[in-house]
Amino acid sequence: VQLQASGGGLVQPGGSLRLSCAASGMIFSGDVMGWYRQTPGNQRELLGYRLSSSGSLGVTTSVEGRFTISRDNAENTVYLQMDSLKPEDTAVYYCYLDQRGIQYWGQGTLVTVSS
């Protein structure tokens, strides 16, 4: 399984950005796809996830209402829509896929929120 993330960049406070992460390889129904982020000196923070079969969603409270995770099962792609961005959202964002307890990671994409 390989994950390819894209969509990071520089955005002004209050702006929006959408990240994409496409998975390739042997993908199964029930695989979980989601997003983490990491700032220097800190552990990775789980932002949220989607289950393939039921579409159940989990979003961490720190970004709830501003970030939305969606998934295109046919394309094996998960998206992270980020709105009302704040400088403290500046981080490297990682997508992941959990397949029966085995995690696969994308390469990370940098999001910088600054004026």
C-alpha positions in Angstrom: 0.0 0.0 0.0 1.3 3.5 -0.9 -0.2 6.8 0.0 0.4 10.0 -1.9 -0.6 13.3 -0.3 -0.9 16.6 -2.0 -2.3 20.1 -1.5 -0.2 21.7 1.1 1.2 25.3 0.9 1.0 28.8 2.3 -2.3 30.3 3.2 -3.4 33.4 5.0 -5.2 33.2 8.4 -8.9 32.7 7.8 -8.3 31.0 4.5 -9.0 27.5 3.3 -7.0 24.7 1.9 -7.9 21.1 0.8 -5.5 18.2 1.2 -5.8 15.0 -0.8 -4.4 11.6 -0.2 -4.6 8.8 -2.8 -4.0 5.2 -1.8 -2.8 2.6 -4.2 -2.2 -1.1 -3.8 -4.3 -3.7 -2.1 -7.1 -1.7 -0.4 -9.9 -3.5 1.5 -13.3 -2.4 2.6 -13.1 -1.6 6.3 -9.7 0.0 5.9 -9.5 3.2 7.9 -8.1 6.4 6.2 -7.5 9.6 8.0 -5.2 12.5 8.9 -2.6 13.4 11.5 -0.5 16.5 11.9 2.7 17.3 13.6 4.5 20.4 14.7 8.2 20.6 15.7 8.9 19.1 19.0 5.4 17.6 19.4 3.8 14.2 18.8 1.6 13.6 15.9 -2.0 14.7 16.6 -4.8 12.6 15.2 -7.2 14.9 13.4 -9.8 12.4 12.2 -10.6 9.4 10.1 -13.2 7.7 8.0 -14.1 4.1 7.8 -14.6 2.7 4.3 -17.7 0.6 4.8 -19.9 2.8 7.1 -18.4 6.2 6.5 -18.2 6.8 10.2 -16.3 9.9 11.1 -14.1 10.9 13.9 -12.8 14.4 14.2 -10.7 15.7 17.1 -12.3 18.6 19.1 -9.5 21.0 18.4 -10.5 21.2 14.7 -14.1 20.3 14.9 -16.3 22.7 12.9 -13.3 23.9 10.9 -11.9 20.8 9.4 -13.9 18.2 7.4 -12.7 14.7 6.4 -14.3 13.1 3.4 -13.6 10.0 1.4 -14.1 8.8 -2.2 -14.1 5.0 -1.9 -14.1 4.5 -5.6 -10.8 6.4 -5.9 -9.4 5.3 -2.5 -8.8 8.9 -1.7 -9.3 10.8 1.5 -9.6 14.6 1.7 -9.0 17.1 4.5 -10.9 20.3 3.9 -9.5 23.0 6.2 -11.4 26.2 6.7 -10.9 29.3 9.0 -7.3 28.4 9.3 -5.2 29.8 12.1 -1.5 30.3 12.5 -1.5 27.4 15.1 -2.6 25.1 12.3 0.8 25.4 10.8 2.2 21.8 10.7 3.1 18.9 8.5 0.0 17.0 7.7 0.2 13.2 7.3 -2.4 10.9 5.8 -2.6 7.3 7.0 -4.4 4.1 6.2 -5.0 1.4 8.9 -5.4 -2.0 7.4 -6.3 -4.6 10.1 -3.9 -2.9 12.6 -1.1 -2.2 10.1 -0.6 1.5 9.4 0.7 3.0 6.2 1.7 6.6 6.0 1.9 9.3 3.3 5.0 11.4 2.9 3.7 14.5 4.8 2.7 17.8 3.3 3.5 21.2 4.9 0.8 23.7 5.6 1.9 27.1 6.6 -0.7 29.6 7.9 0.8 33.1 7.9 0.1 36.6 6.7 
